Amino acid sequence: MTTDPRQPRRRGESVRRAVLEAAAAELLATGAEHVTIAAIAARAGVHETSIYRRWTTKEALLLDTAQEQTTSGVAQPDTGSFRGDLVALTLSLDSFLSSPIGGALLRVAMTASTADGAAAREAFWRDRLREGEVIIGRARSRGEVRSAVSLDLLMQVLTGTVQLRGIFGGRKLDTREAESLVDLLLTGAGEPSSLS
């Protein structure tokens, strides 16, 4: 690939942003199985070597793209209540995973099998937990949740349920279904006497 000598060379964060945007666009245009580094480089206006210096494999690049797109595509809610925040987070995540880019990125994340894939999934989960920490921290300050509640387990149940629907191509959740999921999570399925 040749670059226009009249164009200033991109560096650092500028290259990273251009490549991640190009990777997302290629995923949408061709599907994960047909994406190539050469096509991403051409779309981003950079040399392939610029990509390989930052991402050692195509899988690593696509997983980084998944992380970036999820972070920007899933809104961080602040509704004023713990239940409201969880419902809003559920609907936002479901909406993103139901979109063409969200679905493609979910498939990439689920099929990644290398060390890069494991590291990217771990980073993705750390970010989801950080978002949950903000929500649950506000809820604790309002006295809406017990201090003993496991943030890790709560977020696994909530986001795992939404992701499972995305994997199997279920229709988008409506507000009533998201509320039912959150209510089940917050109250449990058993009668109070059976939980003691």
N, C-alpha and C positions, 0 to 999 in steps of 0.2 A: 504494500500500500504506500502511496506517496501522499504527502501533505502539501498544501499550498504554501509556498515559502513566504507569501505576503501575510499569512495568518500567524499571529503570535502563538508560540508553542504553549500548550496547556501544561500545568504542573500541579503536583500535590493534590489538594482537595478538588480542584477543578477537573482533573482527570478522573478522579474517583467518582464524582457526581455524574460526569458525562457517561462513563462506562456503566454505572448502575442504571441510569435512565435508558441507555441503549439496550441493556440486557432485559429490562422490563418490557420495552417495546418489541424486542425480538421474541420474547416469550409469548406475547400476545399475537404476534404476526405468524409465527411458525409452530408454536408448541414446544414444550421442554425437550422432547426427543430430537427435534431438528435444529435446535439452536447451536450455532458454532461461534467459536471465539473470533474467527475471521469476520463473520457478519456483524458481531457486536463491535469489533474494532472499527469496521467501515462506518457503521452507523454513528459511533461516538467521535469519529474523526481522529483516532489515535492509532499508533502502531500496535500490533499484537503483543510485541515485547513489553509495552507499557502495561498491558493487562497482566501478562504472566509475572511481571515483577511484583504485583500486588496480590494476585490470586494464582496459586500454583496449578489449579485445575478448573475446568469449567464448572464442576460441581460446587467448588468453593465460591466461585463468583455468583452462581445462581442462588446459593443459600444466603450469601450476603445480600443479594437483591431481595430475597424473601424477607429477611430481617428488616431491611430498610423500608420496603413497601408496607409491611405490617405496622411498623412504628408510625408511619405517616398516614396509613389508611384506617387505623382503628383509633377512634377518638377517646380521649381520657375524660370520663364524665365527672361532673360535680353537680348533682341534682339537689343536694341538701339532705339526702337520706341514704343510708347504707343500701336498703332495698332498691331505691331508685337508681343508685349508681350501678349496682349489679345488673339490673334490667337493661340499663342503657349500654353497659359494656357488652352484654350478651347480644343485643341487637346490632351494635356496631361491628363486633367481630363476625357475626353471622352474615351481615350485609357485605363485608369485605370478602369473606371466603366464598360467597355466592357470586362475586364479580368474576369476570374472565381472568383478570390478573391474580386475584386471590386464589381462585381454584387452581390455576397453573402453579403458583408458588407452593400451595399446599401439597400438590403432587410431587413437586421437586423435593420438598422437605421430607416427605414420607418415604421416598425411594432412595434417598441419599444413603450410601452404605460405607463410605470411606471415613478416615479419621477427620477429614474436613467436615463431613456431614455430622459426625458426632459433636464436634466443637461448635458448629453453627447451631445445632439443635439446643445445646447447652446454653449458648448465648441468647437464643430466642427465649428460652424458658426463664433465664435470669431477668430479661427485660419485662416479661409478663409479670413476674413476681414483684419487680420494682413498681409497676403500675398498681398491682394489688396492694402493696404496702401503703401507697398514698391513700387509696380508697379505704382500706381497713383502719389506717391511722386516724382518718377523720371520723370514722364510725366509732372507734374506741373513745375518742375525745367527746363524742356526743352520748356515750353510754349505750350504744346500740349493739355492741358485740362483746362477748366475754373475752377476757385476756387470754384464756387458754385455747381459743380457737386457732387451729393450724391454718395459717395463710397458704402454705404450700398445698395442703389437701383441698382447701376451698377453691383455689384457682385451678387445680388439676380437674376437679369435678366440673366446674363451670366451663372452662375453655375446652376441656376434653370432650364434653358432650357436644359442644358446637362444632368442633373439628371433626368428630365422628360423623355427624350429619353431612358435613362437607365432603368427606371422603366417599361416602356412599350416595352422594348426589341427592340428598333430601331437599325438599322445597324450603324456601326461606322461612324462618320463624316469624310469626306475627307477634304483636305485643302481648296478647293474652298467653301465648305459649311461652314466651320469655318470662313473663311474670310467674307462670306456673312452675317453670324450672327453678327460678330463684326462690320461690316460696317453698318448694320441696327441699332445696338445699338449706334454707334457713331454719325450717321447722322439723325436718325429718319426716319419715314415712310412717312411723309407729305412733300408737296412742301414747300419751305422756306416761301412763302407768307401766307400759311395757318397756320404757326406756331406762327405768331406774335399776 
